[in-house]
Amino acid sequence: MTNAATAEAPLMQIDDLAVTFQTPRGSFRAVRSASLEISRGEVLGLVGESGCGKSTVAFAMMNYLPGTAQVSGAIKFEGQSITQFSDAELRELRGNRIAMVYQDPLTSLNPSMRIGPQIVEVLRHHLDLDGQEAQVRSVELFASVGLADPERIGRRYPHELSGGQQQRVVIAMALACDPHLLIMDEPTTGLDVTTEATILDLIVELKDRVNAGILFVSHNLGVIARVADRVAVMYAGEIVEEAPVRDLFNNPRHPYTIGLLSCVPQPPGDDGIERQLRSIPGAVFDAQSAQTDSCLFAPRCPIASEICLEASPPVAHVSDGHDARCNKYSDVTDDLWGDLRERQDKPESDSALPVLNAEDLRKFYGGGRKKYILFGPPVRQPVRALVDVDMRVESGRTLGIVGESGSGKSTAARAIVGLEARDRGRLELRGEALEGDVGDRTEEQRSSMRMVFQNPTASLNPKLPIKHAITRALRKFAGVSSAESQDRAEQLMDAVGLDPLYLDRRPSELSGGQQQRVALASAFAANPDLVVADEAVSALDVSVQAQVLNLLEQHQRETGNSYVFITHDLGVVRYVSDDILVLYAGHVAEYGPSDSVLSAPSHPYTEALLSAAPVPDPDAEPTHIRLEGSVPTLRSELKGCFFAGRCPRKIGDICDNEPPSEQQGPGGATHTINCHIPIADLERLQLSDSAINTRAAD
C-alpha cells in the first residue's frame, strides 16, 4: 500500500515485511505481510488488537529484533536498506535519525540517575557536544515539551516525576538529535485522561514543528483520530486496510476495521437512546498457525463466503490513498456487525437496603512522626488518600469512580474490600457493619464481596493452571465440593466466553483479555453481591473490552449483583455506570446519576476530564481545557478548595481560603457538586463554552 499523494521518496518504506520468531515451542509468525510508507511531516497511525504484530513492525523499522527472528521483505530508511547496516551504522542510526518512545517511560529511564545527566549523555554521544553545550540543549528540550521549571527538573530522579512528566522526558530524549523518524509505541496507554490530552497536544505540535515522520502505534481509536494523518489497520500480521484518517473513520472498507469502530462505547445518539455495545467474536488468528490459502479474518467475519476460504484476498484499491485487503470490500456497511440495539433499562432495585453504604470514609497513610521521636511538633504530614467520602451502591446497579492517578480511587476500592483498614467512617454491606480489615470480617461477608484487579497476571499463580483460581474460589466461598468444582468451573468458563479446555492452561499461555476473563470467572464463582473492578479493562483492546463490558452487563442482569467500577476512561464509565463518583486529591468533587454528572453543569474538574477525553472522530474539534501541573501531593495542607490550585474557573481568594460547600446539582437530591461557583453560573459558563466550540467546529 502506498501513499499516492507523495511524489518524493518516502522517509520510511516497508515492502512485504514478514517476521517469524523461532522458539522451542515452534514458529510464531508475528508479521506475515506488511507494506507501509511514512513521509516527512506526517503521522501514520497503526492500530489493531494485541498479537497483530504492531510492535514487531515498529522494532523492525529500527532493525531491533532478536537473533531468533527470521525477516524477509524490504525495510528502507531514506532509500537505504537498514537490514544491510553494520552494527556501528545501526548505533549511529538509533536515537539519532530514528528515535523510539515506549509505552512505559520507566523502562527507558535509568532509575539510579537524575534525568538531566541521562539526556546529556545522549547529546554528547550523538552530537559530540561538550558538557556546557549539552546542558544548555537539555534545558531547551525540557522546555520544548512543556515541562515546568526546565532549569531545575533535570536534577530530579525518574521516581520523583509523575507519569506524564516521565513521558515528556522520554519524548524530549527522543527529540534530542532532531530525528527524521519518531516511533511511538502506545505512549499514552497508561496515562490519565488529562495527562494523555496534554501529550497528544504535544505530538500534534511536534508534527508541525520538527517536520519528522511519526509512526504512532495504539489500540485507542480516539487517540488515533486525534493525531494521525493516515491510518493502517493490522490483523494477524497483515495490513488489511490503509487510508487517510477521515476516510478510514467515515468510510471503512474492511469488516475488521468497522468491527473495531463498533466496539468503542458511544454516548447516546441524537434521539437520546443508548445503544448496546457491539463486539467482534473470537480471537486473533493464531500466530503459530501456518499461512493458509484463505482470508485470515474469515473465521470471525460476518460476511465471509466461499471465495474468502479459497484464496488469500488481494489488496483492492478503494479510492485515492485508500486500500483494503478484502474480496467483499464493496459489501461493507455500517450495520455489518448487526443493528445497534437499544439497551434495556435495568429493573428497579427491590431491596430497601443498599448493597454498599459508605459514610465519611477516611484513610490516611503515615504521619505521626515527632521532631524528637516521642514528642515535639510533627515533622511529616500524613498522606490523605481519602477524606470523608460518601458513596452508595444499590442492588443491581453500578457505581463508577473516576479521577486522575493519585485521586484516591484504588484506596477507596481497597478500603471497601478490606485490603486497607480505614481510619474513620462507616461501611455497611446490606445494612450490616463491615470491619475495616478483611480478616476480621465474617466468611459470608468475604464471599459476598470480590475484587478484580487491573493486572490479571499478578492475580493468577503463574505456576498453576488457571482452573486452580476458579475451583479454589468455588470451594472456599461457594461451598462446592471438589468433585463438583470441575463441572462448575467449566460452566463459569462458558459464562465468560472461554473454552473450558483452557482450564488446564497456565496464565502465560493466555492473552491479557483471556486472563482478565479468568479473573472475572473467579470473582463470579461465589456469586457475590458486589464486585469491585479496579481498572479491569484499561489495558484491553477495544474488541476484548467490548466483550468484557457486555459480559459484566449480562451477568448483572442475570444475577442482580452490583459493581464498583474504577476507570479513567470516561467512555467506558459512561457506558457501564448508573452513578458516578468523581474523586480529586482524596475529596469528592461530584457525585450523582451518570447522565447528570457527564453533562453541563458539572464540577470544573469533571468538565476538565470530559474535555480531555479523546473521541473516535477526526472531525471533532478538541476542546482546550487543560489542567496545568498534576494532582497535589496528598501530604499538602488544603486550606480552601481541594481543586483551587488547578481550577480553570477559579473565582478568587474564597477558593484558596474556604472549603467549598455542597450544592445540589440538576440531577436531583442525589446529585451533589462541591464548588464555590453557584450551579446557575456553572451552567451558564459551560454551556456558553460548548456553544463556542460547536461554532468553531462548524
C-alpha positions as CSV (number, residue, x, y, z in Angstrom):
1,M,0.0,0.0,0.0
2,T,1.5,3.3,-1.0
3,N,0.8,7.0,-0.3
4,A,-0.2,8.2,-3.8
5,A,-0.2,11.8,-2.6
6,T,3.6,11.8,-2.0
7,A,5.7,12.4,-5.1
8,E,9.1,12.3,-3.4
9,A,10.7,9.2,-2.0
10,P,9.2,8.2,1.4
11,L,11.1,8.6,4.6
12,M,10.4,5.0,5.7
13,Q,9.3,2.3,3.3
14,I,8.4,-1.3,4.2
15,D,7.5,-3.7,1.4
16,D,6.0,-7.1,2.1
17,L,7.7,-7.5,5.5
18,A,7.4,-10.8,7.2
19,V,8.9,-11.6,10.7
20,T,8.9,-15.1,12.2
21,F,10.3,-16.0,15.6
22,Q,11.8,-19.4,16.2
23,T,11.2,-20.7,19.7
24,P,11.4,-24.1,21.5
25,R,7.6,-24.2,21.1
26,G,7.6,-23.7,17.4
27,S,7.4,-20.9,14.9
28,F,5.5,-17.7,15.7
29,R,4.5,-15.6,12.6
30,A,4.3,-12.1,14.2
31,V,4.2,-10.3,10.8
32,R,3.0,-12.1,7.7
33,S,2.7,-9.3,5.1
34,A,3.1,-5.6,5.9
35,S,3.7,-2.8,3.5
36,L,3.9,0.8,4.7
37,E,5.2,4.2,3.8
38,I,5.8,7.2,6.1
39,S,6.7,10.6,4.7
40,R,8.2,13.6,6.5
41,G,5.8,15.7,8.5
42,E,3.0,13.1,8.6
43,V,1.7,10.8,11.4
44,L,0.8,7.2,10.4
45,G,-1.4,5.6,13.0
46,L,-1.0,1.8,13.3
47,V,-4.0,0.0,15.0
48,G,-5.1,-3.5,15.7
49,E,-5.6,-6.0,18.5
50,S,-2.9,-7.3,20.7
51,G,-1.0,-10.0,18.9
52,C,-1.5,-8.5,15.4
53,G,2.2,-7.6,15.1
54,K,2.1,-3.8,15.5
55,S,5.1,-3.6,17.9
56,T,7.1,-6.1,15.8
57,V,6.7,-3.7,12.8
58,A,7.9,-0.8,14.9
59,F,11.0,-2.7,16.1
60,A,11.7,-4.0,12.6
61,M,11.9,-0.3,11.4
62,M,14.9,0.0,13.7
63,N,16.3,-3.4,12.9
64,Y,16.0,-4.1,16.6
65,L,14.8,-7.7,16.5
66,P,16.4,-10.7,18.4
67,G,18.6,-13.2,16.7
68,T,15.7,-15.7,16.7
69,A,13.8,-13.6,14.2
70,Q,13.7,-14.5,10.6
71,V,13.0,-11.4,8.5
72,S,12.0,-11.2,4.8
73,G,10.9,-8.3,2.7
74,A,12.4,-4.8,2.3
75,I,12.9,-2.1,5.0
76,K,14.3,1.1,3.6
77,F,15.0,4.3,5.5
78,E,15.7,7.3,3.4
79,G,16.2,4.9,0.5
80,Q,18.8,2.7,2.2
81,S,18.1,-0.9,3.4
82,I,18.6,-0.9,7.1
83,T,18.9,-4.7,7.1
84,Q,22.3,-4.2,5.4
85,F,23.6,-1.7,8.0
86,S,26.5,-2.7,10.1
87,D,26.4,-2.7,13.9
88,A,28.2,0.7,14.0
89,E,25.8,2.2,11.5
90,L,22.8,1.0,13.5
91,R,24.2,2.5,16.7
92,E,24.5,5.8,14.8
93,L,21.0,5.5,13.4
94,R,19.1,4.6,16.6
95,G,18.5,7.6,18.8
96,N,19.9,9.9,16.2
97,R,18.0,9.7,12.9
98,I,15.3,7.2,14.2
99,A,14.1,7.5,17.8
100,M,11.5,5.5,19.8
101,V,9.2,6.3,22.6
102,Y,8.0,3.3,24.5
103,Q,4.7,2.6,26.3
104,D,6.3,2.6,29.8
105,P,8.6,5.5,30.2
106,L,10.3,4.0,33.2
107,T,11.8,1.2,31.0
108,S,13.6,4.0,29.1
109,L,15.0,5.9,32.1
110,N,17.8,4.8,34.5
111,P,16.2,4.9,38.0
112,S,19.6,5.4,39.6
113,M,20.5,8.6,37.5
114,R,19.0,12.0,37.5
115,I,17.2,12.8,34.3
116,G,19.4,15.7,33.3
117,P,22.6,13.6,33.0
118,Q,20.6,11.0,31.1
119,I,19.7,13.4,28.3
120,V,23.1,15.0,28.4
121,E,24.6,11.5,27.8
122,V,22.5,11.2,24.6
123,L,23.5,14.6,23.4
124,R,27.2,14.1,23.9
125,H,27.2,10.7,22.3
126,H,25.3,11.6,19.1
127,L,26.0,15.3,18.6
128,D,29.6,15.5,20.1
129,L,28.7,18.4,22.3
130,D,30.8,19.5,25.3
131,G,29.3,19.4,28.8
132,Q,28.2,23.0,28.9
133,E,26.6,22.9,25.4
134,A,24.8,19.6,26.2
135,Q,23.4,21.1,29.5
136,V,22.0,24.2,27.7
137,R,20.5,22.0,25.0
138,S,18.9,19.7,27.6
139,V,17.1,22.7,29.2
140,E,15.8,23.8,25.8
141,L,14.5,20.3,25.2
142,F,12.7,20.1,28.6
143,A,11.1,23.5,27.8
144,S,10.1,22.3,24.3
145,V,8.0,19.5,25.7
146,G,6.2,21.7,28.2
147,L,8.0,20.7,31.4
148,A,7.7,23.2,34.2
149,D,10.9,24.7,35.6
150,P,13.1,23.2,32.9
151,E,16.3,24.6,34.5
152,R,15.7,22.5,37.7
153,I,13.8,19.4,36.6
154,G,17.0,17.8,35.3
155,R,18.1,17.4,39.0
156,R,15.3,15.0,39.8
157,Y,15.3,11.2,39.6
158,P,12.6,9.4,37.5
159,H,10.6,8.3,40.5
160,E,10.2,11.9,41.6
161,L,8.2,12.7,38.4
162,S,4.6,11.9,37.6
163,G,3.8,9.5,34.7
164,G,3.1,12.4,32.4
165,Q,6.3,14.2,33.3
166,Q,8.3,10.9,32.7
167,Q,6.7,10.5,29.3
168,R,7.6,14.1,28.4
169,V,11.2,13.5,29.5
170,V,11.3,10.4,27.2
171,I,9.9,12.4,24.3
172,A,12.5,15.2,24.9
173,M,15.2,12.5,24.9
174,A,13.8,11.1,21.6
175,L,13.8,14.6,20.1
176,A,17.4,15.4,21.3
177,C,19.0,14.8,18.0
178,D,16.2,16.1,15.8
179,P,15.3,12.6,14.4
180,H,13.9,12.2,11.0
181,L,11.6,9.4,12.1
182,L,9.9,9.1,15.6
183,I,8.3,5.8,16.5
184,M,5.8,6.0,19.4
185,D,4.6,2.6,20.7
186,E,1.4,3.1,22.9
187,P,2.9,6.2,24.5
188,T,-0.3,7.3,26.3
189,T,-1.9,3.9,27.3
190,G,-1.1,4.1,31.0
191,L,-1.7,7.8,31.4
192,D,-4.6,9.7,33.0
193,V,-7.0,11.2,30.5
194,T,-5.8,14.7,31.4
195,T,-2.1,13.8,31.0
196,E,-2.9,11.9,27.8
197,A,-4.6,15.0,26.4
198,T,-1.5,17.2,27.0
199,I,0.8,14.6,25.5
200,L,-1.5,14.4,22.4
201,D,-1.4,18.2,22.1
202,L,2.3,18.0,22.3
203,I,2.5,15.4,19.5
204,V,0.3,17.4,17.2
205,E,2.5,20.4,17.8
206,L,5.7,18.5,17.2
207,K,4.4,17.2,13.9
208,D,4.3,20.7,12.6
209,R,7.4,22.0,14.4
210,V,10.0,19.4,13.8
211,N,8.8,18.1,10.4
212,A,9.6,14.5,11.4
213,G,7.7,11.4,10.2
214,I,5.9,9.7,13.1
215,L,4.6,6.1,13.5
216,F,2.0,6.1,16.2
217,V,1.1,2.7,17.5
218,S,-2.1,2.4,19.6
219,H,-5.3,0.4,20.2
220,N,-7.2,3.6,21.2
221,L,-9.1,4.8,18.2
222,G,-9.9,8.1,19.9
223,V,-6.2,8.8,20.2
224,I,-5.6,7.8,16.5
225,A,-8.4,10.1,15.4
226,R,-6.7,13.0,17.3
227,V,-3.2,12.7,16.0
228,A,-3.0,10.7,12.8
229,D,-2.9,11.9,9.1
230,R,-3.2,8.3,7.8
231,V,-4.2,5.0,9.4
232,A,-3.1,1.5,8.8
233,V,-5.1,-1.3,10.3
234,M,-3.3,-4.5,11.1
235,Y,-4.7,-8.0,11.7
236,A,-2.9,-11.3,12.2
237,G,0.4,-9.8,10.9
238,E,-1.2,-8.3,7.8
239,I,-2.1,-4.7,6.8
240,V,-5.8,-5.1,6.0
241,E,-6.7,-1.5,5.4
242,E,-4.9,1.8,4.9
243,A,-6.5,5.2,4.3
244,P,-6.4,8.9,5.2
245,V,-7.7,9.3,8.7
246,R,-11.1,10.8,7.7
247,D,-11.7,8.2,5.0
248,L,-11.0,5.4,7.4
249,F,-13.3,6.6,10.2
250,N,-16.1,7.8,7.8
251,N,-15.9,5.1,5.2
252,P,-14.2,1.9,6.5
253,R,-14.0,-0.8,3.8
254,H,-12.7,-3.8,5.7
255,P,-15.0,-5.8,8.1
256,Y,-12.3,-5.8,10.8
257,T,-12.0,-2.0,10.7
258,I,-15.7,-1.4,11.1
259,G,-15.7,-4.1,13.8
260,L,-13.1,-2.2,15.8
261,L,-15.1,1.1,15.4
262,S,-18.2,-0.7,16.5
263,C,-16.6,-1.8,19.8
264,V,-16.0,1.8,21.0
265,P,-18.5,2.9,23.7
266,Q,-20.5,5.8,22.3
267,P,-22.7,8.4,24.1
268,P,-26.5,8.4,23.4
269,G,-27.5,9.4,19.9
270,D,-29.4,12.5,18.9
271,D,-32.6,10.7,19.9
272,G,-31.3,10.3,23.4
273,I,-31.4,6.5,23.1
274,E,-28.4,4.5,24.3
275,R,-27.3,1.5,22.2
276,Q,-25.9,-1.9,23.1
277,L,-22.2,-2.2,22.6
278,R,-21.2,-4.5,19.7
279,S,-18.2,-6.7,19.7
280,I,-16.1,-9.0,17.5
281,P,-16.4,-12.7,18.4
282,G,-13.5,-15.0,18.6
283,A,-9.8,-14.2,18.9
284,V,-6.9,-13.1,16.6
285,F,-5.7,-15.8,14.1
286,D,-3.1,-17.9,16.0
287,A,0.5,-16.7,15.3
288,Q,1.6,-20.4,15.4
289,S,-0.7,-21.4,12.6
290,A,0.8,-21.6,9.1
291,Q,-0.3,-19.3,6.4
292,T,-3.5,-20.6,4.8
293,D,-4.9,-20.0,1.3
294,S,-7.8,-18.1,2.7
295,C,-8.6,-14.8,4.4
296,L,-7.2,-14.9,7.9
297,F,-10.2,-12.9,9.2
298,A,-12.8,-15.2,7.6
299,P,-13.5,-17.3,10.8
300,R,-14.6,-14.1,12.6
301,C,-16.1,-12.2,9.6
302,P,-19.9,-11.9,9.3
303,I,-19.9,-11.7,5.5
304,A,-17.3,-14.3,4.7
305,S,-18.2,-16.6,1.8
306,E,-16.7,-19.3,-0.3
307,I,-14.4,-17.0,-2.1
308,C,-12.9,-15.9,1.2
309,L,-12.0,-19.5,2.0
310,E,-10.5,-20.4,-1.4
311,A,-7.7,-17.8,-1.6
312,S,-5.9,-15.0,0.3
313,P,-7.7,-11.8,-0.7
314,P,-5.8,-9.3,-2.8
315,V,-5.3,-5.7,-1.9
316,A,-8.2,-3.7,-3.5
317,H,-7.9,0.0,-4.4
318,V,-10.9,1.7,-2.9
319,S,-10.1,5.3,-3.7
320,D,-7.1,7.7,-3.8
321,G,-4.8,6.6,-0.9
322,H,-7.4,4.1,0.4
323,D,-6.7,0.3,0.1
324,A,-8.3,-2.7,1.7
325,R,-7.3,-6.4,1.7
326,C,-10.8,-7.8,1.2
327,N,-12.7,-9.6,-1.5
328,K,-16.0,-8.0,-0.4
329,Y,-15.0,-4.5,0.5
330,S,-17.9,-3.1,-1.5
331,D,-20.4,-5.0,0.7
332,V,-19.1,-3.4,4.0
333,T,-21.9,-1.4,5.6
334,D,-22.4,0.3,9.0
335,D,-24.7,-2.4,10.2
336,L,-22.3,-5.2,9.2
337,W,-22.0,-6.4,12.8
338,G,-25.7,-6.2,13.5
339,D,-28.2,-3.5,14.2
340,L,-27.5,-1.1,17.0
341,R,-29.9,-2.4,19.6
342,E,-31.4,-0.2,22.2
343,R,-30.1,-1.1,25.7
344,Q,-32.7,-2.4,28.1
345,D,-33.5,-0.4,31.2
346,K,-32.3,-2.1,34.3
347,P,-35.1,-3.2,36.7
348,E,-35.6,-1.1,39.7
349,S,-33.9,-2.4,42.9
350,D,-36.4,-4.3,45.0
351,S,-34.2,-4.1,48.2
352,A,-34.8,-1.5,50.8
353,L,-31.2,-1.6,51.8
354,P,-28.3,-0.7,49.5
355,V,-25.7,-3.4,48.8
356,L,-22.9,-1.0,49.9
357,N,-23.2,2.2,52.0
358,A,-20.1,4.2,53.0
359,E,-20.2,7.3,55.1
360,D,-17.3,9.7,56.0
361,L,-14.8,7.2,54.7
362,R,-11.3,8.3,55.6
363,K,-7.9,6.8,55.1
364,F,-4.5,8.5,55.9
365,Y,-1.1,6.9,55.4
366,G,2.0,7.6,57.6
367,G,2.4,10.8,59.5
368,G,2.7,11.0,63.3
369,R,6.5,11.3,63.4
370,K,7.6,13.8,66.0
371,K,10.6,16.1,65.9
372,Y,12.1,14.4,69.0
373,I,10.9,10.9,68.3
374,L,8.3,10.7,71.1
375,F,7.3,14.4,71.5
376,G,7.5,17.8,69.7
377,P,5.7,19.1,66.6
378,P,5.1,16.7,63.7
379,V,7.8,16.7,61.1
380,R,5.9,14.8,58.4
381,Q,2.3,15.2,57.4
382,P,0.3,12.1,56.7
383,V,-0.8,11.2,53.1
384,R,-4.6,11.9,53.0
385,A,-5.7,9.3,50.5
386,L,-9.5,9.6,51.3
387,V,-11.1,12.5,53.1
388,D,-14.7,12.0,54.3
389,V,-16.0,10.2,51.2
390,D,-19.7,9.0,51.0
391,M,-21.0,6.5,48.4
392,R,-24.0,4.2,48.0
393,V,-24.4,1.3,45.6
394,E,-28.0,-0.1,45.1
395,S,-28.8,-3.7,44.2
396,G,-28.2,-4.4,40.5
397,R,-26.5,-1.1,39.9
398,T,-23.0,0.1,39.0
399,L,-21.1,2.9,40.7
400,G,-18.3,4.3,38.5
401,I,-15.3,6.0,40.3
402,V,-13.2,8.4,38.1
403,G,-10.3,10.7,38.7
404,E,-6.6,11.1,37.9
405,S,-3.9,8.9,39.4
406,G,-3.4,10.0,43.0
407,S,-7.0,10.9,43.5
408,G,-7.7,8.0,45.9
409,K,-9.7,5.7,43.6
410,S,-7.7,2.5,44.3
411,T,-7.5,3.3,48.0
412,A,-11.3,3.5,48.0
413,A,-11.6,0.1,46.4
414,R,-9.1,-1.5,48.8
415,A,-10.9,0.1,51.8
416,I,-14.2,-1.3,50.6
417,V,-13.0,-4.9,50.3
418,G,-10.9,-4.7,53.4
419,L,-7.4,-4.8,52.0
420,E,-6.7,-1.4,53.6
421,A,-8.3,-0.7,57.0
422,R,-10.0,2.7,57.1
423,D,-9.1,5.2,59.7
424,R,-12.6,6.5,60.2
425,G,-16.1,6.2,58.8
426,R,-18.8,3.6,58.4
427,L,-19.1,0.8,55.8
428,E,-22.2,-1.4,55.5
429,L,-22.9,-4.4,53.4
430,R,-26.7,-4.8,53.0
431,G,-27.1,-2.9,56.3
432,E,-24.6,-5.0,58.2
433,A,-21.5,-3.2,59.5
434,L,-18.2,-4.2,57.9
435,E,-14.9,-4.3,59.9
436,G,-12.0,-2.4,58.4
437,D,-9.7,-5.4,57.9
438,V,-10.9,-8.3,55.7
439,G,-9.5,-10.8,58.2
440,D,-12.0,-9.5,60.8
441,R,-15.0,-9.9,58.5
442,T,-17.2,-13.0,58.5
443,E,-16.9,-15.7,55.9
444,E,-20.2,-14.7,54.4
445,Q,-19.1,-11.0,54.1
446,R,-15.9,-12.0,52.4
447,S,-17.7,-14.3,49.9
448,S,-20.3,-11.5,49.2
449,M,-17.6,-9.1,48.0
450,R,-14.9,-9.8,45.4
451,M,-12.3,-7.7,43.7
452,V,-10.9,-7.8,40.1
453,F,-7.5,-6.1,39.8
454,Q,-6.1,-4.1,36.8
455,N,-3.3,-6.6,36.2
456,P,-4.8,-10.1,35.9
457,T,-1.3,-11.6,35.5
458,A,-0.5,-10.6,39.1
459,S,-3.7,-12.1,40.3
460,L,-3.1,-15.6,39.0
461,N,-0.4,-18.1,40.1
462,P,2.0,-18.5,37.2
463,K,2.9,-22.0,38.2
464,L,-0.6,-23.4,38.4
465,P,-3.3,-23.9,35.7
466,I,-6.0,-21.3,35.7
467,K,-8.6,-23.8,37.0
468,H,-6.9,-23.5,40.4
469,A,-8.1,-19.9,40.8
470,I,-11.7,-20.8,39.9
471,T,-12.0,-24.1,41.8
472,R,-10.4,-22.6,44.9
473,A,-12.9,-19.8,45.0
474,L,-15.8,-22.3,44.4
475,R,-14.7,-24.5,47.3
476,K,-13.8,-21.7,49.7
477,F,-16.6,-19.3,49.1
478,A,-19.5,-21.2,47.4
479,G,-19.1,-24.4,49.4
480,V,-18.8,-26.5,46.3
481,S,-17.2,-30.0,46.7
482,S,-14.0,-30.9,44.9
483,A,-15.9,-33.3,42.7
484,E,-18.5,-30.7,41.6
485,S,-16.0,-27.8,41.3
486,Q,-14.7,-29.1,37.9
487,D,-18.2,-29.0,36.3
488,R,-19.0,-25.6,37.9
489,A,-15.6,-24.2,36.7
490,E,-16.5,-25.3,33.1
491,Q,-19.8,-23.6,33.4
492,L,-18.1,-20.4,34.5
493,M,-15.6,-20.5,31.6
494,D,-18.6,-20.8,29.3
495,A,-20.2,-17.8,31.0
496,V,-17.2,-15.6,30.4
497,G,-16.8,-16.7,26.8
498,L,-13.8,-19.0,27.1
499,D,-13.4,-22.6,26.0
500,P,-13.4,-24.9,29.1
501,L,-10.3,-26.6,27.6
502,Y,-8.4,-23.5,28.7
503,L,-8.8,-24.6,32.4
504,D,-5.6,-26.7,32.1
505,R,-3.5,-23.9,30.7
506,R,-1.2,-21.7,32.7
507,P,-1.7,-17.9,32.8
508,S,1.3,-17.4,30.5
509,E,-0.5,-19.3,27.7
510,L,-3.4,-16.9,27.7
511,S,-3.7,-13.3,26.3
512,G,-4.3,-10.4,28.6
513,G,-8.0,-10.4,27.7
514,Q,-8.3,-14.1,28.4
515,Q,-6.6,-13.7,31.7
516,Q,-9.0,-10.9,32.7
517,R,-11.9,-13.2,31.9
518,V,-10.5,-15.9,34.1
519,A,-10.2,-13.3,36.9
520,L,-13.9,-12.4,36.3
521,A,-14.8,-16.1,36.4
522,S,-13.0,-16.4,39.7
523,A,-14.9,-13.3,41.1
524,F,-18.2,-14.7,39.9
525,A,-17.6,-18.1,41.4
526,A,-19.1,-17.2,44.8
527,N,-22.0,-15.3,43.2
528,P,-21.0,-12.2,45.2
529,D,-23.4,-9.3,45.9
530,L,-20.7,-6.8,45.0
531,V,-17.7,-6.9,42.6
532,V,-15.1,-4.2,42.8
533,A,-13.3,-3.8,39.5
534,D,-10.2,-1.6,39.6
535,E,-9.2,-0.6,36.1
536,A,-10.3,-4.0,34.9
537,V,-10.5,-3.1,31.2
538,S,-8.0,-0.3,30.9
539,A,-5.2,-2.4,29.3
540,L,-7.5,-4.4,26.9
541,D,-8.0,-4.0,23.2
542,V,-11.3,-2.3,22.2
543,S,-12.7,-5.6,20.9
544,V,-11.9,-7.6,24.1
545,Q,-13.0,-4.6,26.2
546,A,-16.4,-4.6,24.5
547,Q,-16.8,-8.4,25.2
548,V,-15.9,-7.9,28.8
549,L,-18.2,-4.9,29.3
550,N,-21.1,-6.9,27.7
551,L,-20.3,-9.9,29.9
552,L,-20.4,-7.7,33.0
553,E,-23.8,-6.2,32.0
554,Q,-25.2,-9.6,31.1
555,H,-24.1,-11.1,34.4
556,Q,-25.6,-8.2,36.3
557,R,-29.0,-8.7,34.6
558,E,-28.9,-12.4,35.3
559,T,-27.8,-12.3,39.0
560,G,-28.7,-8.8,40.2
561,N,-25.2,-8.2,41.5
562,S,-23.7,-4.7,41.9
563,Y,-20.4,-3.2,40.7
564,V,-18.0,-0.6,41.8
565,F,-16.1,0.2,38.6
566,I,-12.9,2.2,38.7
567,T,-11.5,3.6,35.5
568,H,-10.0,6.7,33.8
569,D,-11.8,6.0,30.5
570,L,-14.8,8.3,30.5
571,G,-16.4,6.5,27.5
572,V,-16.3,3.2,29.5
573,V,-17.6,4.7,32.7
574,R,-20.5,6.4,30.8
575,Y,-21.4,3.0,29.3
576,V,-21.3,0.9,32.5
577,S,-22.3,3.3,35.3
578,D,-25.7,4.2,36.8
579,D,-24.0,6.6,39.2
580,I,-20.6,8.3,39.1
581,L,-18.3,9.4,41.9
582,V,-15.6,12.0,40.8
583,L,-12.6,12.0,43.2
584,Y,-9.8,14.6,43.3
585,A,-6.9,14.5,45.8
586,G,-9.0,12.2,48.1
587,H,-12.0,14.5,48.1
588,V,-15.4,14.2,46.4
589,A,-15.7,16.7,43.6
590,E,-19.1,15.5,42.3
591,Y,-21.4,12.6,42.9
592,G,-24.7,11.6,41.2
593,P,-26.5,9.9,38.4
594,S,-24.4,9.2,35.4
595,D,-26.4,11.3,32.9
596,S,-26.3,14.3,35.3
597,V,-22.6,14.1,36.1
598,L,-21.5,13.8,32.5
599,S,-23.5,16.8,31.2
600,A,-23.4,20.5,32.0
601,P,-23.4,21.9,34.6
602,S,-20.8,19.8,36.3
603,H,-17.9,20.4,38.7
604,P,-15.0,22.2,36.9
605,Y,-12.8,19.1,37.5
606,T,-15.4,16.9,35.8
607,E,-15.6,19.4,33.0
608,A,-11.8,19.2,32.5
609,L,-11.9,15.4,32.5
610,L,-14.6,15.4,29.8
611,S,-12.7,18.0,27.8
612,A,-9.6,15.9,27.8
613,A,-11.2,12.6,26.7
614,P,-10.3,11.7,23.1
615,V,-13.2,10.8,20.8
616,P,-13.1,8.4,17.7
617,D,-14.0,11.2,15.3
618,P,-11.2,13.0,13.3
619,D,-13.6,15.9,12.6
620,A,-14.4,16.6,16.3
621,E,-13.0,19.9,17.4
622,P,-10.9,19.3,20.5
623,T,-11.7,21.5,23.5
624,H,-8.8,23.2,25.1
625,I,-9.4,23.0,28.8
626,R,-6.1,21.6,30.0
627,L,-5.1,21.2,33.7
628,E,-1.6,22.6,34.5
629,G,0.5,20.5,36.8
630,S,-0.6,17.3,38.5
631,V,-2.7,16.2,41.4
632,P,-1.3,17.9,44.5
633,T,0.7,15.7,46.9
634,L,-1.6,14.2,49.4
635,R,0.6,15.5,52.2
636,S,-0.2,19.1,51.2
637,E,-2.4,21.1,53.6
638,L,-5.5,22.2,51.7
639,K,-6.9,25.2,53.4
640,G,-9.6,26.1,50.8
641,C,-11.0,24.2,47.9
642,F,-9.1,21.0,47.1
643,F,-9.1,21.9,43.4
644,A,-8.2,25.6,43.7
645,G,-4.5,25.1,42.6
646,R,-5.5,23.9,39.1
647,C,-9.1,25.1,38.6
648,P,-9.6,26.8,35.3
649,R,-12.7,28.6,36.7
650,K,-11.2,29.8,40.0
651,I,-13.1,32.9,41.1
652,G,-10.8,34.5,43.7
653,D,-9.4,34.2,47.3
654,I,-12.5,32.4,48.5
655,C,-11.3,29.3,46.6
656,D,-7.9,29.4,48.4
657,N,-9.2,30.1,51.9
658,E,-12.6,28.4,52.3
659,P,-13.6,24.8,51.7
660,P,-16.5,24.6,49.1
661,S,-20.0,23.9,50.3
662,E,-22.0,21.0,48.9
663,Q,-24.6,22.1,46.3
664,Q,-27.4,20.2,44.9
665,G,-27.0,19.7,41.1
666,P,-29.6,19.5,38.4
667,G,-29.8,15.7,38.8
668,G,-31.9,15.9,41.9
669,A,-31.2,15.2,45.6
670,T,-28.7,12.5,44.8
671,H,-26.6,14.8,42.6
672,T,-24.0,16.9,44.6
673,I,-21.3,19.3,43.4
674,N,-18.7,20.6,45.8
675,C,-17.8,24.0,44.4
676,H,-18.0,27.7,45.3
677,I,-19.5,28.7,41.9
678,P,-23.3,28.7,42.0
679,I,-24.9,26.0,39.9
680,A,-26.6,28.5,37.7
681,D,-23.3,30.2,37.0
682,L,-21.6,26.9,36.2
683,E,-24.3,26.1,33.7
684,R,-24.1,29.4,32.0
685,L,-20.3,29.2,31.7
686,Q,-20.1,25.6,30.5
687,L,-23.0,25.9,28.0
688,S,-21.5,29.1,26.6
689,D,-18.1,27.4,26.1
690,S,-19.8,24.4,24.5
691,A,-21.6,26.7,22.0
692,I,-18.3,28.4,21.1
693,N,-16.6,25.1,20.4
694,T,-19.6,24.0,18.3
695,R,-19.4,27.1,16.2
696,A,-15.6,26.7,15.8
697,A,-16.1,23.1,14.6
698,D,-18.8,24.3,12.1
